[in-house]
Amino acid sequence: MQTATTLIELDHSDDLVSVLDRLVWAREQRLLLVDSVGVLHKGTDLVRLRRLADQWRLEVGLVTADKRVRRQALALGIPAFASAETAQQSRRGWWRGRQRREQVGVWRQDELVREKRPFPPLAPPKPKTRTLLHRWLLRYAATFLFFVTVALLVVLFLYRVPRATLTLHPKSERITQSLVLTADPTLATASGQTLPAERVTAETRWQGGIPVNGVVTAEDQARLQAQGEQFMRTVALADLGAQQRPFLLPESVQLEAITQLTFSHPVGAATERLGLEMGATWQGTAVDLALATPLALAELQTAVSPGYDLQLDSLSLQPEAVQAVDETGRTTFTVTATAQSAAVLAMNEALTAVAGQPPTIAQAYLAQQLPLAEPPTLTIWPTWFGRLPYVVERMETAVVIKK
C-alpha cells in the first residue's frame, strides 16, 4: 500500500522559518516540498530541515530543478526529485533518498553531536591557478623522469638478465708411472712401499679321469693329479675373486694342502681308464690398492709438466706381474699408475676481457689466450642478445677434460 503524499508549494514569500512552520502544522507522515523558486538553496537550510524531520518523525522530500541542491539533499538523507510527478510515482526514490551519506548534528538526549559539514558543498571550490611556467616545469620534469626510468630499466636488464655458459677443453697429458710394492699379511699399517695385506683361503674338490694304455703307470697318476690341481686352482681363483674383499693377487694363490687324493686304480693295474677324486686347500694374498694412492700420486706428480695440474679423479691403479711370493704370503708385485694432467686456465682475466663481446670475438680471444685443446663452446641466454653478459658473475664456466 502506497503512503499518501502531501504537496507543499513554496513561493517567493516563503523563507526557512515559514517552511518549517508549515511542516509542523501539516502533521502529515509524508510531505513533499516543491521548491520551484529556490527557497532552500543553502546547505544550512537543508541541515535544519533534516533536523526538524528527525525531531517530528516526518518523511520529507524535496522537488527542485537545481542538481546541486538535489545532491546535497540526498547526501543528508532527504529524498530529492526533479519533478513532483517523479516523486509521487517513485517508491524507490523515497527509499534510496532516506539513506544518509553525511552525518549532521542532531539533538539527542541533551547532547549535541557535531559531525563533519555536509558534502558536497553547494558552491564548487575555486580551482587552483597554476602559472604557465609551473606547468611547463612539471611537464619537463615528468618527461625527464620517464627517460631516466627507462634508462635505468635498460641498464638493469643488460647487467642482470643475460647469462652465458662457457665450455672449455684445456690441453691434457696422460701420465703413467710404475711402482714396485710389497703386500705383507703380517703388517697392520702401510710403511713406505709395503702395504698391509690379508691371507684368504678356499677349498676345492674335483673328480675326473683320463684314458691309459692298458696298464696304469706312475706317469699316468702324476698327469691326472696335475690336471686336477690346475682345474681346482682355476676354481679357487674364481671363488676368491668373487668374495667381497680387497684386490686378490692371482699369482699369490698357492696350494696349501691336498685334503683328498684317491685314484680308481693303483700303479700296474690293468685298465683302459684311470679315475681320480681329489680335494685341496688354497691360499692367496689380497691387498687394498687404495692404500697405494698416496704413493702413486707422489710418483705421478714428479712427471707433471709446468703449467699443468694433476687430475686426482682420473687416477687408476692396475696391478701387473708378481715378482716374488714367499711361504708367509708376502708378495712383491708391480702396479701401473695412470692419470691425466690438464693445463691451468687463468679464467678471471680472460672472462673480464671477453665480457660484453660478441661470441665469435670471445671464442677467438679465449682460444688465443688460453691453452685449449679446441675452441670453446658458448651458450648465451637469451639467444637474441648476441653477446656475452657485461658482468663476469653472469658467466658460468664448465671445464671438460677429454680422456
C-alpha positions as CSV (number, residue, x, y, z in Angstrom):
1,M,0.0,0.0,0.0
2,Q,1.4,3.4,-1.1
3,T,1.7,6.1,1.6
4,A,-0.2,9.3,0.7
5,T,2.0,12.3,0.0
6,T,1.1,15.9,0.8
7,L,2.5,18.6,-1.5
8,I,3.6,21.9,-0.2
9,E,4.2,24.6,-2.9
10,L,6.9,27.2,-1.9
11,D,6.9,30.7,-3.4
12,H,9.0,33.9,-3.0
13,S,7.2,34.9,0.2
14,D,8.4,31.8,2.0
15,D,11.6,31.5,4.0
16,L,13.1,28.8,6.1
17,V,11.1,29.7,9.2
18,S,7.8,29.6,7.4
19,V,8.7,26.3,5.6
20,L,9.5,24.7,9.0
21,D,6.2,26.0,10.5
22,R,4.2,24.7,7.6
23,L,5.8,21.3,8.0
24,V,4.9,21.2,11.7
25,W,1.3,22.4,11.2
26,A,0.7,19.9,8.3
27,R,1.1,16.9,10.7
28,E,1.3,14.5,7.8
29,Q,3.6,11.5,7.7
30,R,5.0,12.2,4.2
31,L,5.4,15.7,2.9
32,L,6.9,16.8,-0.4
33,L,8.3,20.4,-0.7
34,V,8.0,21.7,-4.2
35,D,10.7,24.4,-4.3
36,S,10.5,25.9,-7.8
37,V,11.8,29.4,-6.8
38,G,15.0,28.3,-4.9
39,V,13.9,29.0,-1.3
40,L,16.0,26.2,0.1
41,H,19.4,26.8,-1.6
42,K,21.7,26.9,1.4
43,G,23.3,23.9,2.9
44,T,22.4,25.1,6.4
45,D,18.7,25.3,5.4
46,L,18.8,21.6,4.4
47,V,20.5,20.7,7.6
48,R,17.8,22.4,9.7
49,L,15.1,20.7,7.6
50,R,16.7,17.3,8.2
51,R,16.8,18.0,12.0
52,L,13.2,19.0,12.1
53,A,12.1,15.9,10.2
54,D,14.1,13.7,12.6
55,Q,12.6,15.6,15.6
56,W,8.9,15.3,14.5
57,R,9.4,11.9,12.8
58,L,8.4,13.2,9.4
59,E,9.2,11.9,6.0
60,V,10.1,15.0,4.0
61,G,11.0,15.0,0.3
62,L,12.2,17.9,-1.9
63,V,11.5,18.8,-5.5
64,T,13.9,21.2,-7.1
65,A,15.4,21.7,-10.5
66,D,18.8,22.6,-9.1
67,K,21.0,19.5,-9.4
68,R,23.5,20.7,-6.7
69,V,20.7,21.2,-4.2
70,R,19.4,17.7,-5.0
71,R,22.8,16.2,-4.5
72,Q,23.2,18.0,-1.1
73,A,19.7,16.9,0.0
74,L,20.4,13.2,-0.9
75,A,23.7,13.4,1.0
76,L,21.7,14.5,4.1
77,G,19.2,11.7,3.7
78,I,16.4,13.9,2.2
79,P,14.7,12.2,-0.9
80,A,15.1,14.7,-3.8
81,F,13.4,14.6,-7.1
82,A,13.4,16.7,-10.3
83,S,9.6,16.8,-10.5
84,A,6.5,16.2,-8.4
85,E,5.3,13.5,-10.8
86,T,8.5,11.6,-10.3
87,A,8.3,11.9,-6.5
88,Q,4.7,10.6,-6.4
89,Q,5.4,7.6,-8.7
90,S,8.9,6.6,-7.5
91,R,8.8,4.5,-4.4
92,R,12.4,3.6,-4.9
93,G,13.4,7.2,-4.9
94,W,12.0,7.7,-1.4
95,W,13.6,4.6,-0.1
96,R,17.1,5.3,-1.5
97,G,16.8,9.0,-0.6
98,R,16.5,8.1,3.1
99,Q,19.9,6.6,3.1
100,R,22.2,9.2,4.6
101,R,25.6,9.7,3.1
102,E,26.6,12.5,5.6
103,Q,26.1,12.7,9.3
104,V,24.7,16.0,10.6
105,G,24.5,17.5,14.1
106,V,21.3,16.4,15.9
107,W,20.0,17.0,19.4
108,R,19.8,13.7,21.2
109,Q,19.4,13.3,25.0
110,D,20.5,16.9,25.6
111,E,23.9,16.2,24.0
112,L,25.0,17.9,20.8
113,V,26.9,15.7,18.5
114,R,28.9,17.7,15.9
115,E,29.9,15.9,12.8
116,K,31.5,16.9,9.5
117,R,29.9,19.5,7.4
118,P,27.6,18.2,4.6
119,F,29.3,17.2,1.4
120,P,29.4,18.1,-1.5
121,P,29.3,21.8,-1.0
122,L,26.7,23.8,-2.9
123,A,29.4,26.1,-4.3
124,P,32.2,24.3,-6.1
125,P,35.7,25.1,-4.8
126,K,37.7,27.6,-6.8
127,P,40.3,25.8,-9.0
128,K,43.9,26.4,-8.0
129,T,45.6,28.6,-10.5
130,R,49.0,27.5,-11.9
131,T,51.3,29.6,-13.8
132,L,52.4,28.6,-17.3
133,L,56.0,28.2,-16.1
134,H,54.9,25.9,-13.3
135,R,53.0,23.7,-15.8
136,W,56.0,23.5,-18.2
137,L,58.4,22.7,-15.4
138,L,56.1,19.8,-14.3
139,R,55.9,18.6,-17.9
140,Y,59.6,18.6,-18.4
141,A,60.3,17.0,-15.0
142,A,57.8,14.2,-15.8
143,T,59.5,13.7,-19.2
144,F,62.9,13.6,-17.7
145,L,61.8,11.2,-15.0
146,F,60.3,8.9,-17.6
147,F,63.5,8.7,-19.7
148,V,65.6,8.2,-16.6
149,T,63.4,5.3,-15.5
150,V,63.6,3.7,-19.0
151,A,67.4,4.1,-19.0
152,L,67.7,2.5,-15.6
153,L,65.5,-0.4,-16.6
154,V,67.6,-0.9,-19.8
155,V,70.8,-0.9,-17.7
156,L,69.3,-3.2,-15.2
157,F,68.3,-5.6,-17.9
158,L,71.8,-5.6,-19.6
159,Y,73.6,-6.3,-16.3
160,R,71.2,-8.6,-14.5
161,V,69.3,-10.7,-17.1
162,P,71.7,-12.1,-19.7
163,R,73.7,-15.2,-18.8
164,A,76.2,-17.4,-20.6
165,T,77.8,-20.8,-20.2
166,L,81.4,-21.3,-21.5
167,T,82.5,-24.9,-22.1
168,L,86.3,-25.1,-22.2
169,H,88.5,-28.1,-23.1
170,P,92.0,-27.5,-21.8
171,K,95.0,-29.3,-23.1
172,S,95.8,-32.5,-21.3
173,E,98.5,-35.1,-20.9
174,R,98.4,-38.7,-19.9
175,I,101.0,-39.8,-17.3
176,T,102.0,-43.3,-16.5
177,Q,104.3,-44.5,-13.7
178,S,105.3,-47.9,-12.4
179,L,105.6,-48.7,-8.7
180,V,107.1,-51.8,-7.0
181,L,105.0,-52.6,-3.9
182,T,105.0,-55.4,-1.3
183,A,101.9,-56.9,0.2
184,D,102.7,-58.2,3.7
185,P,100.0,-60.1,5.6
186,T,101.9,-59.6,8.9
187,L,101.8,-55.8,8.6
188,A,99.0,-53.7,10.3
189,T,99.6,-50.3,8.6
190,A,101.4,-49.1,5.5
191,S,105.1,-48.4,5.7
192,G,106.8,-46.9,2.8
193,Q,106.4,-49.2,-0.3
194,T,104.9,-52.0,1.9
195,L,101.2,-52.4,2.3
196,P,99.2,-54.4,4.8
197,A,97.5,-57.5,3.3
198,E,95.4,-60.4,4.3
199,R,95.6,-64.2,3.6
200,V,92.5,-65.7,2.0
201,T,91.6,-69.4,1.8
202,A,89.5,-71.5,-0.5
203,E,88.7,-75.2,-0.5
204,T,88.0,-77.1,-3.8
205,R,87.1,-80.6,-4.9
206,W,87.5,-82.3,-8.3
207,Q,86.6,-85.7,-9.9
208,G,87.8,-86.8,-13.3
209,G,89.7,-89.3,-15.3
210,I,92.0,-90.0,-18.3
211,P,92.4,-92.9,-20.7
212,V,95.5,-95.2,-20.3
213,N,97.3,-97.8,-22.4
214,G,96.0,-100.9,-20.7
215,V,98.3,-100.6,-17.6
216,V,98.3,-97.7,-15.0
217,T,101.7,-96.1,-14.7
218,A,103.1,-93.5,-12.2
219,E,103.3,-91.0,-15.0
220,D,99.6,-91.5,-15.6
221,Q,98.8,-90.8,-12.0
222,A,101.0,-87.7,-11.9
223,R,99.5,-86.4,-15.2
224,L,96.0,-86.9,-13.8
225,Q,96.9,-85.2,-10.5
226,A,98.4,-82.2,-12.3
227,Q,95.3,-81.9,-14.4
228,G,93.1,-81.9,-11.2
229,E,95.3,-79.3,-9.5
230,Q,95.2,-77.0,-12.5
231,F,91.4,-77.2,-12.6
232,M,91.0,-76.7,-8.8
233,R,93.3,-73.6,-8.9
234,T,91.1,-72.1,-11.5
235,V,88.1,-72.7,-9.4
236,A,89.9,-71.3,-6.3
237,L,90.8,-68.1,-8.2
238,A,87.2,-67.7,-9.2
239,D,85.9,-68.2,-5.7
240,L,88.4,-65.9,-4.0
241,G,87.9,-63.2,-6.6
242,A,84.2,-63.3,-6.2
243,Q,84.3,-62.6,-2.5
244,Q,83.9,-59.0,-1.1
245,R,87.5,-58.3,-0.2
246,P,90.4,-56.2,-1.4
247,F,92.1,-57.0,-4.7
248,L,93.4,-60.6,-4.9
249,L,96.9,-61.1,-6.4
250,P,96.3,-64.1,-8.7
251,E,99.9,-65.2,-8.8
252,S,99.9,-65.4,-5.0
253,V,97.3,-68.2,-4.9
254,Q,99.2,-71.4,-3.9
255,L,98.3,-74.9,-3.0
256,E,98.4,-75.2,0.8
257,A,97.4,-78.8,1.3
258,I,95.8,-81.8,-0.5
259,T,92.9,-83.0,1.6
260,Q,92.0,-86.0,-0.6
261,L,93.7,-88.0,-3.3
262,T,92.0,-91.2,-4.3
263,F,92.8,-93.0,-7.6
264,S,90.5,-95.6,-9.1
265,H,93.4,-98.0,-9.8
266,P,96.9,-98.3,-8.4
267,V,100.1,-98.4,-10.4
268,G,100.4,-101.6,-12.5
269,A,96.7,-102.3,-12.6
270,A,95.2,-103.3,-16.0
271,T,92.6,-100.9,-17.1
272,E,91.7,-98.6,-20.0
273,R,90.8,-95.6,-17.9
274,L,92.2,-94.0,-14.7
275,G,89.9,-92.0,-12.4
276,L,90.7,-89.6,-9.5
277,E,88.8,-87.9,-6.6
278,M,90.8,-85.0,-5.3
279,G,90.3,-82.2,-2.7
280,A,92.7,-79.3,-1.8
281,T,93.0,-76.1,0.2
282,W,94.4,-73.0,-1.5
283,Q,95.7,-69.7,0.0
284,G,96.3,-66.3,-1.6
285,T,97.2,-62.7,-0.7
286,A,94.7,-59.9,-1.0
287,V,95.6,-56.2,-0.8
288,D,93.7,-52.9,-0.8
289,L,95.1,-51.0,-3.7
290,A,93.5,-47.7,-2.3
291,L,96.3,-47.7,0.2
292,A,98.8,-47.2,-2.6
293,T,97.0,-44.0,-3.8
294,P,99.3,-41.5,-1.9
295,L,102.4,-43.3,-3.2
296,A,101.0,-43.3,-6.8
297,L,100.1,-39.6,-6.7
298,A,103.5,-38.6,-5.4
299,E,105.2,-40.6,-8.2
300,L,102.9,-39.1,-10.8
301,Q,103.4,-35.6,-9.6
302,T,107.1,-35.8,-10.5
303,A,106.1,-36.2,-14.1
304,V,103.6,-33.3,-14.4
305,S,104.7,-30.6,-16.9
306,P,104.9,-27.0,-15.7
307,G,101.6,-25.1,-16.0
308,Y,99.6,-28.4,-15.7
309,D,97.6,-29.8,-12.7
310,L,97.2,-33.5,-11.9
311,Q,93.6,-34.6,-12.1
312,L,93.1,-36.7,-9.0
313,D,89.8,-38.1,-10.1
314,S,91.4,-39.6,-13.2
315,L,93.8,-41.8,-11.2
316,S,93.7,-45.6,-11.9
317,L,95.9,-48.4,-10.5
318,Q,96.5,-51.6,-12.4
319,P,98.4,-54.5,-10.8
320,E,100.9,-56.1,-13.1
321,A,103.3,-59.1,-12.7
322,V,104.0,-60.6,-9.3
323,Q,107.8,-60.7,-8.8
324,A,108.0,-62.9,-5.7
325,V,105.9,-64.8,-3.2
326,D,107.3,-66.4,0.0
327,E,105.8,-69.1,2.2
328,T,104.1,-66.5,4.5
329,G,102.2,-64.9,1.6
330,R,104.5,-61.8,1.4
331,T,104.1,-60.8,-2.2
332,T,106.1,-58.3,-4.2
333,F,104.3,-57.0,-7.3
334,T,104.3,-54.1,-9.8
335,V,101.5,-51.5,-10.1
336,T,101.0,-49.2,-13.1
337,A,99.6,-45.8,-12.0
338,T,97.9,-43.7,-14.7
339,A,96.3,-40.3,-14.5
340,Q,95.7,-37.1,-16.6
341,S,97.1,-33.7,-16.1
342,A,95.3,-30.6,-17.5
343,A,96.6,-27.1,-18.3
344,V,95.8,-24.5,-15.7
345,L,93.3,-21.8,-17.1
346,A,93.6,-18.2,-15.8
347,M,89.8,-17.7,-16.0
348,N,89.3,-14.3,-14.2
349,E,91.4,-12.2,-16.5
350,A,90.1,-14.0,-19.6
351,L,86.4,-13.6,-18.6
352,T,86.9,-9.9,-17.8
353,A,88.4,-9.3,-21.2
354,V,85.5,-11.0,-23.1
355,A,82.6,-9.5,-21.1
356,G,80.2,-7.8,-23.4
357,Q,81.9,-9.2,-26.6
358,P,80.2,-11.0,-29.5
359,P,80.6,-14.8,-29.4
360,T,83.0,-15.0,-32.4
361,I,85.4,-12.5,-30.9
362,A,85.2,-14.1,-27.5
363,Q,85.9,-17.5,-28.9
364,A,88.9,-16.3,-30.8
365,Y,90.3,-14.4,-27.8
366,L,89.9,-17.4,-25.5
367,A,91.4,-19.8,-28.0
368,Q,94.4,-17.5,-28.3
369,Q,95.0,-16.6,-24.7
370,L,94.2,-20.0,-23.0
371,P,95.9,-23.4,-23.6
372,L,92.8,-25.1,-25.0
373,A,92.7,-28.3,-27.0
374,E,89.8,-27.0,-29.1
375,P,87.8,-23.7,-29.4
376,P,85.4,-23.1,-26.6
377,T,81.6,-23.5,-26.8
378,L,79.4,-20.6,-25.8
379,T,75.7,-20.8,-24.9
380,I,74.0,-17.4,-24.4
381,W,70.6,-16.7,-23.0
382,P,68.5,-15.0,-24.3
383,T,69.7,-16.2,-27.7
384,W,68.8,-12.9,-29.4
385,F,71.1,-10.9,-27.0
386,G,74.0,-11.6,-29.4
387,R,76.9,-11.1,-26.9
388,L,78.3,-12.2,-23.6
389,P,77.0,-10.7,-20.4
390,Y,78.6,-7.4,-19.3
391,V,79.0,-8.8,-15.7
392,V,81.5,-11.6,-15.1
393,E,79.3,-13.1,-12.4
394,R,76.7,-13.9,-15.0
395,M,79.1,-16.2,-16.9
396,E,79.4,-19.8,-15.8
397,T,82.4,-22.0,-16.9
398,A,82.4,-25.7,-17.4
399,V,85.9,-27.3,-17.8
400,V,85.8,-30.6,-19.6
401,I,89.0,-32.7,-19.9
402,K,88.9,-35.1,-22.7
403,K,90.3,-38.5,-21.9
